[in-house]
Amino acid sequence: MRRRAFLATLAFGLLTCRNANEQPAQEHTATPVASPRPASLFLTPPPAPGPVVFPRDFGSHDVLTEWWYYTGHLRSTVGERFGFQFVIFQVQRFGYPVVYAAHAALTLVDRQAFLWDERLIAVPQRQESWPLVLAVADWTIASDGETDRISARSRSFSFTLELQNQRPPLLHDEDGYFSWAPETGSYYYSRTRLATWGVVSVGGHDVTVSGLAWNDHQWGNFLLGAGGWDWFAIQLEDGTDLMLWQSRDAAQRVIQRSGTLLRADGSIRWLHDANIRLHATGSWQSPHSGAIYPSGWRIELPPGMTLTVTPLVLDQELQTLRSTGVIYWEGAVSVIAEQAGVNTAGQGYVELTGYATPSVSFPPP
């Protein structure tokens, strides 16, 4: 579920202490923080969910929290490998401006480097349009649910990418209302395969790239509690796609696991706690925040599938204190899936929240 209302809710708390007309935050590479502790989950009883309807639900909603999230793997024409992340959060609270926060990151796999930046704005009312057009300062998303264009530019990197949907939207928890903790949930679907092409720039040097991306869209009336999560989006070369989610409470105990397994033939299997075994195989300590993250995983799923997930770069931590007040790890990974003695390669993205503590505090919404 992409994870993310956690970030957007904190963006609201941060904004109440700031000027609503503030300019975009500047790029960061490291921020000292306090020692790590669990971050958060959202704890609000969900309403009785209605159906997800397209194309209506490709757009924005009049809810507390919403986000549009893109991750993917790219190669240049000479074979250089990149990972990218781009997200816009929308946060609404009665009596306050509408808050938009955005994060962008670029993983330079072959150079073992990671670049990221953030933006934050507040506007009098929600950005509504169809086809969808969202702007956070000079960063933008345009989408009609089939074809998307995203653009982000910072001092050290930028990308402008076109994305073309290859599969129908995948509704999680069968009907698109996704529960990730007791009495907690939101609407959530993924577009699991988007053919992607465009231009990436690093240090002012432009390269043409192409690859495969994943898009999550999530929305609902949910708030923030204590805990964290581990989220996986995996694309295998045989056409299998997997979203996997693990929630943790404030004591770092796993409280729920779930996921959606989509086969190349379009068949879907919804996964729950009893179906999933997820084990970290290593750890990595951030030199920026001091947080210790799991790093490398073994995942066992029915019927007899085992996945080995390996970060392509260890340091893919974002310290987004100026936009959402959150420190988290989100990065490109490689995957090997084994089933019935056959190995299949793949790629993906992993997000880890609740392992680091920002050195700032926020008033309640």
C-alpha positions as CSV (number, residue, x, y, z in Angstrom):
1,M,0.0,0.0,0.0
2,R,2.1,2.5,-0.5
3,R,2.9,3.4,2.7
4,R,2.6,6.9,2.4
5,A,0.0,8.7,4.2
6,F,2.4,8.5,7.0
7,L,4.6,10.9,5.1
8,A,1.8,13.2,3.9
9,T,0.2,13.5,7.4
10,L,3.5,14.7,8.8
11,A,3.8,17.2,5.9
12,F,0.6,18.8,7.3
13,G,2.0,19.0,10.8
14,L,5.2,20.6,9.5
15,L,3.3,23.1,7.4
16,T,1.4,24.4,10.4
17,C,4.7,25.8,11.6
18,R,5.7,27.4,8.3
19,N,4.6,30.0,5.9
20,A,2.0,28.7,3.4
21,N,3.8,30.6,0.6
22,E,7.2,29.1,1.2
23,Q,9.4,28.3,-1.8
24,P,10.5,24.8,-2.7
25,A,12.9,23.1,-0.3
26,Q,16.5,22.8,-1.4
27,E,18.2,19.5,-2.1
28,H,19.8,17.6,0.7
29,T,22.4,14.8,1.0
30,A,22.6,14.3,4.8
31,T,20.8,15.6,7.9
32,P,21.9,14.8,11.5
33,V,19.0,13.3,13.5
34,A,18.3,11.8,16.8
35,S,18.8,8.1,17.5
36,P,16.3,5.8,15.6
37,R,13.0,4.6,17.0
38,P,9.8,3.3,15.4
39,A,7.9,5.9,13.3
40,S,4.3,5.4,12.4
41,L,1.2,3.7,11.2
42,F,-2.2,5.3,10.7
43,L,-5.0,4.3,13.0
44,T,-8.5,5.4,11.9
45,P,-11.5,3.1,11.5
46,P,-12.2,2.8,7.7
47,P,-15.7,3.7,6.4
48,A,-17.7,1.1,4.5
49,P,-15.8,1.2,1.2
50,G,-17.5,1.9,-2.1
51,P,-16.3,0.5,-5.4
52,V,-13.2,1.8,-7.2
53,V,-14.4,3.2,-10.6
54,F,-12.2,4.2,-13.5
55,P,-11.4,6.6,-15.0
56,R,-12.8,8.7,-12.1
57,D,-10.4,7.2,-9.5
58,F,-7.3,8.0,-11.5
59,G,-7.9,11.6,-10.4
60,S,-7.8,13.3,-7.0
61,H,-10.3,12.9,-4.2
62,D,-11.7,15.0,-1.4
63,V,-10.1,13.0,1.4
64,L,-7.6,13.7,4.1
65,T,-4.6,12.0,2.5
66,E,-3.7,10.9,-1.1
67,W,-0.6,10.2,-3.1
68,W,0.6,9.3,-6.6
69,Y,3.8,7.2,-6.5
70,Y,6.2,6.1,-9.2
71,T,9.3,3.9,-9.0
72,G,11.2,2.2,-11.7
73,H,14.4,0.9,-13.3
74,L,16.0,2.6,-16.4
75,R,19.0,2.0,-18.7
76,S,20.7,4.5,-20.9
77,T,21.5,3.8,-24.5
78,V,25.0,2.8,-23.5
79,G,23.8,0.5,-20.7
80,E,24.2,2.6,-17.5
81,R,21.6,1.6,-14.9
82,F,19.4,3.9,-12.9
83,G,16.6,3.6,-10.4
84,F,14.1,6.4,-9.9
85,Q,11.4,7.5,-7.4
86,F,8.9,10.3,-7.7
87,V,5.8,11.0,-5.5
88,I,3.4,13.8,-4.9
89,F,1.4,13.8,-1.6
90,Q,-1.9,15.7,-1.2
91,V,-3.0,16.5,2.4
92,Q,-6.3,18.2,3.3
93,R,-7.3,19.3,6.8
94,F,-10.4,21.4,7.6
95,G,-9.5,25.1,8.1
96,Y,-6.0,24.8,6.7
97,P,-4.5,25.2,3.2
98,V,-4.2,22.1,1.1
99,V,-0.6,20.8,1.4
100,Y,1.4,19.2,-1.4
101,A,4.8,17.6,-0.8
102,A,6.9,15.8,-3.3
103,H,10.0,13.6,-3.2
104,A,12.3,12.6,-6.1
105,A,15.3,10.4,-6.1
106,L,17.7,8.9,-8.6
107,T,19.8,5.8,-7.9
108,L,23.0,5.6,-10.0
109,V,23.5,1.9,-9.8
110,D,26.8,1.5,-11.6
111,R,28.3,4.5,-9.7
112,Q,26.9,3.3,-6.3
113,A,25.4,6.8,-5.7
114,F,22.1,8.1,-4.6
115,L,20.6,11.6,-5.1
116,W,17.3,13.0,-3.8
117,D,15.4,16.2,-3.3
118,E,12.1,17.4,-2.0
119,R,9.4,20.1,-2.5
120,L,6.6,21.6,-0.4
121,I,3.8,24.0,-1.2
122,A,0.4,25.0,0.2
123,V,-2.5,26.2,-1.9
124,P,-6.0,27.5,-1.0
125,Q,-7.8,24.6,-2.6
126,R,-7.2,21.1,-4.0
127,Q,-5.7,20.8,-7.5
128,E,-8.6,19.3,-9.5
129,S,-8.4,18.5,-13.2
130,W,-9.1,15.6,-15.6
131,P,-6.9,14.4,-17.1
132,L,-4.9,14.7,-13.9
133,V,-2.3,17.5,-13.7
134,L,-0.5,18.1,-10.4
135,A,2.3,20.6,-9.7
136,V,4.5,21.1,-6.7
137,A,6.5,24.1,-7.5
138,D,8.4,23.1,-10.7
139,W,7.7,19.3,-10.3
140,T,4.8,17.9,-12.2
141,I,2.6,14.8,-12.9
142,A,0.2,14.6,-15.8
143,S,-1.8,11.4,-16.2
144,D,-5.0,10.1,-17.8
145,G,-4.5,6.6,-16.2
146,E,-3.0,5.2,-19.4
147,T,-0.2,7.6,-20.3
148,D,1.7,9.6,-17.8
149,R,4.4,12.3,-17.8
150,I,6.5,13.1,-14.8
151,S,9.2,15.8,-14.4
152,A,11.5,16.8,-11.5
153,R,14.6,19.0,-11.5
154,S,17.1,19.7,-8.8
155,R,20.6,21.0,-8.6
156,S,22.4,17.7,-9.1
157,F,19.9,15.6,-11.1
158,S,16.7,15.8,-13.1
159,F,14.4,13.5,-15.1
160,T,11.6,13.9,-17.5
161,L,9.9,10.6,-18.3
162,E,6.9,9.4,-20.3
163,L,5.1,6.3,-19.1
164,Q,2.7,4.0,-20.9
165,N,0.5,1.6,-19.1
166,Q,0.9,-2.1,-20.1
167,R,-1.7,-3.8,-17.8
168,P,-5.0,-3.0,-16.3
169,P,-4.9,-1.4,-12.8
170,L,-4.5,-4.0,-10.0
171,L,-6.9,-3.6,-7.1
172,H,-5.4,-4.8,-3.8
173,D,-7.4,-6.8,-1.2
174,E,-9.7,-7.9,-4.1
175,D,-11.9,-4.8,-4.2
176,G,-9.3,-2.0,-4.0
177,Y,-9.9,-1.2,-0.3
178,F,-6.6,-2.3,1.4
179,S,-6.4,-3.0,5.1
180,W,-2.8,-2.9,6.5
181,A,-3.6,-3.0,10.2
182,P,-6.6,-3.8,12.3
183,E,-9.5,-1.4,11.4
184,T,-7.1,0.6,9.3
185,G,-7.1,1.0,5.5
186,S,-7.4,3.1,2.4
187,Y,-8.2,2.8,-1.3
188,Y,-5.2,1.4,-3.2
189,Y,-4.4,0.2,-6.7
190,S,-1.2,-0.3,-8.7
191,R,-0.3,-0.1,-12.3
192,T,2.4,-2.7,-12.2
193,R,4.0,-2.3,-15.6
194,L,4.6,1.0,-17.3
195,A,6.9,1.2,-20.3
196,T,9.1,4.2,-19.6
197,W,11.4,6.4,-21.6
198,G,12.8,9.9,-21.4
199,V,15.9,11.8,-20.3
200,V,17.9,11.7,-17.1
201,S,20.4,14.4,-16.2
202,V,23.2,14.0,-13.7
203,G,25.6,16.9,-13.1
204,G,24.2,18.7,-16.2
205,H,24.9,15.7,-18.5
206,D,21.7,14.4,-20.3
207,V,21.3,10.7,-21.2
208,T,18.4,9.0,-23.0
209,V,16.9,6.2,-21.0
210,S,14.2,3.6,-21.2
211,G,12.9,0.9,-18.8
212,L,10.0,-0.3,-16.7
213,A,8.1,1.5,-13.9
214,W,5.5,0.9,-11.3
215,N,2.7,3.3,-10.2
216,D,0.8,3.3,-6.9
217,H,-2.3,5.5,-6.2
218,Q,-3.7,5.5,-2.7
219,W,-6.2,7.7,-0.9
220,G,-8.5,7.8,2.1
221,N,-9.4,9.4,5.4
222,F,-6.7,8.1,7.6
223,L,-4.3,9.6,10.2
224,L,-1.1,8.7,11.9
225,G,-0.3,6.3,14.7
226,A,2.8,4.5,15.9
227,G,4.7,1.9,14.0
228,G,6.1,1.4,10.5
229,W,6.1,-0.9,7.4
230,D,8.2,-2.7,4.8
231,W,6.8,-2.5,1.2
232,F,7.9,-4.4,-1.8
233,A,7.0,-3.9,-5.5
234,I,8.5,-6.7,-7.7
235,Q,8.5,-7.3,-11.4
236,L,9.8,-10.6,-12.7
237,E,11.0,-11.3,-16.3
238,D,8.4,-14.0,-16.7
239,G,5.6,-11.3,-16.4
240,T,4.8,-11.9,-12.7
241,D,4.2,-8.8,-10.5
242,L,4.1,-8.8,-6.7
243,M,3.1,-6.2,-4.2
244,L,4.0,-7.2,-0.6
245,W,3.4,-5.3,2.6
246,Q,4.4,-5.9,6.2
247,S,3.1,-3.7,9.1
248,R,5.0,-3.2,12.4
249,D,3.8,-1.8,15.7
250,A,5.6,0.7,17.9
251,A,7.6,-2.1,19.4
252,Q,8.7,-3.3,15.9
253,R,6.6,-6.4,16.1
254,V,5.0,-7.5,12.9
255,I,1.2,-7.1,13.2
256,Q,0.1,-7.9,9.6
257,R,1.3,-9.1,6.3
258,S,-0.5,-9.0,3.0
259,G,0.1,-8.7,-0.7
260,T,-1.1,-9.3,-4.3
261,L,0.5,-11.7,-6.8
262,L,-0.3,-11.1,-10.4
263,R,0.7,-13.7,-13.0
264,A,1.6,-13.1,-16.7
265,D,-1.7,-14.7,-17.7
266,G,-3.7,-12.1,-15.6
267,S,-4.6,-14.5,-12.8
268,I,-4.4,-12.9,-9.3
269,R,-3.7,-14.4,-5.9
270,W,-4.4,-12.3,-2.8
271,L,-1.9,-13.1,0.0
272,H,-2.4,-12.8,3.7
273,D,-0.4,-13.6,6.9
274,A,-0.5,-17.3,6.6
275,N,0.7,-17.3,3.0
276,I,3.8,-15.1,3.6
277,R,7.2,-15.7,5.1
278,L,9.5,-12.7,5.1
279,H,13.0,-12.7,6.6
280,A,15.7,-10.1,6.5
281,T,19.1,-11.6,5.6
282,G,21.2,-8.6,6.6
283,S,21.2,-5.0,7.9
284,W,22.7,-1.6,7.0
285,Q,23.3,1.4,9.3
286,S,22.8,4.8,7.8
287,P,25.7,7.2,8.2
288,H,23.2,10.1,8.0
289,S,20.5,9.2,10.5
290,G,22.1,6.3,12.5
291,A,19.1,4.2,11.7
292,I,19.6,0.5,11.2
293,Y,17.5,-0.9,8.3
294,P,17.0,-4.5,7.2
295,S,19.0,-5.0,4.0
296,G,18.4,-8.1,1.8
297,W,15.4,-10.4,2.2
298,R,14.2,-13.9,1.6
299,I,10.5,-14.2,0.8
300,E,8.5,-17.5,0.7
301,L,5.1,-17.5,-1.0
302,P,2.7,-20.2,-2.2
303,P,2.8,-22.3,-4.1
304,G,6.5,-23.0,-3.5
305,M,8.0,-19.7,-4.6
306,T,11.1,-18.3,-3.0
307,L,12.4,-14.8,-3.8
308,T,15.8,-13.4,-2.9
309,V,15.8,-9.6,-2.8
310,T,19.0,-7.6,-2.8
311,P,19.5,-3.8,-2.7
312,L,21.4,-2.5,-5.7
313,V,22.9,0.3,-3.6
314,L,23.0,0.2,0.2
315,D,22.6,3.9,0.9
316,Q,19.2,4.8,-0.6
317,E,17.9,6.8,2.5
318,L,15.9,10.0,2.1
319,Q,15.9,12.5,5.0
320,T,12.9,14.6,4.0
321,L,12.7,16.8,7.0
322,R,11.9,20.0,5.2
323,S,8.9,18.6,3.3
324,T,7.4,15.7,5.4
325,G,9.5,15.5,8.5
326,V,10.3,11.8,7.7
327,I,13.4,9.7,7.2
328,Y,13.0,6.5,5.3
329,W,14.8,4.1,3.0
330,E,13.4,3.6,-0.5
331,G,15.5,1.9,-3.1
332,A,16.1,-0.1,-6.2
333,V,16.6,-3.9,-5.7
334,S,17.4,-6.9,-7.8
335,V,15.3,-10.1,-7.4
336,I,15.8,-13.8,-8.1
337,A,12.7,-16.0,-7.9
338,E,12.9,-19.8,-7.6
339,Q,10.0,-22.1,-8.2
340,A,10.0,-25.8,-9.1
341,G,13.7,-25.6,-9.7
342,V,13.5,-22.7,-12.2
343,N,15.1,-19.4,-11.5
344,T,13.7,-16.2,-12.8
345,A,15.4,-12.8,-12.6
346,G,13.5,-9.6,-11.7
347,Q,13.7,-6.1,-10.3
348,G,11.8,-4.0,-7.8
349,Y,11.6,-1.3,-5.2
350,V,11.5,-1.6,-1.4
351,E,10.3,1.1,1.1
352,L,11.2,0.9,4.8
353,T,9.6,3.3,7.3
354,G,9.7,3.5,11.1
355,Y,13.4,2.8,11.5
356,A,14.6,6.3,12.0
357,T,13.5,9.3,14.1
358,P,13.6,12.9,12.8
359,S,15.0,15.5,15.2
360,V,12.0,17.7,14.8
361,S,8.5,17.6,16.5
362,F,5.1,18.4,15.1
363,P,1.9,19.8,16.5
364,P,-1.2,17.5,16.1
365,P,-3.4,18.3,13.1
